[in-house]
Amino acid sequence: MGSVAGDQVLCVLADTLLQKNWMLTTAESCTGGAIAKACTDLAGSSAWFERGFVTYSNEAKQDMLGVPAAILAEYGAVSEAVTAAMATGALLHSRAQVAVSVSGIAGPGGGTITKPVGMVCFGWAAQDGKVRTTTQYFQGDREAVRYQAVQYALQGVLQMLAD
């Protein structure tokens, strides 16, 4: 997927958020703020992008987003349980109406049999209480995994808004 496709998704996302009068917040781990950067690269994004949290450590997930230590201990940072808590926490700690979260293993190291490099968990939450999660397995190097995660995260926000 090239940048043109990514730009189209962002433009549609921006228009949809503006029509709903909603703001977006992000809670990112393995993408390191790349979702927030993609959003704020678009001129006029201050009308629909509220804030971004980069919570790389477990402590940051707990301190900034209120992710319970018990969930981190039971499931690990790379899990749908944690991305659900990250997304809902981002909503609670912002003025946004919709949130996206991501936690994964971008590589090249850090993978295991059960959580291989390229595994990325996503969470989306909306002010109406709707929460969605999913896990994807991306191919490629660290940069490729992170790029695909950003695109997938943004597509997921659009799907949340459409439903």
Order of alpha helices (4+ residues) and beta strands (2+ residues): alpha-beta-alpha-beta-alpha-alpha-alpha-beta-beta-beta-alpha
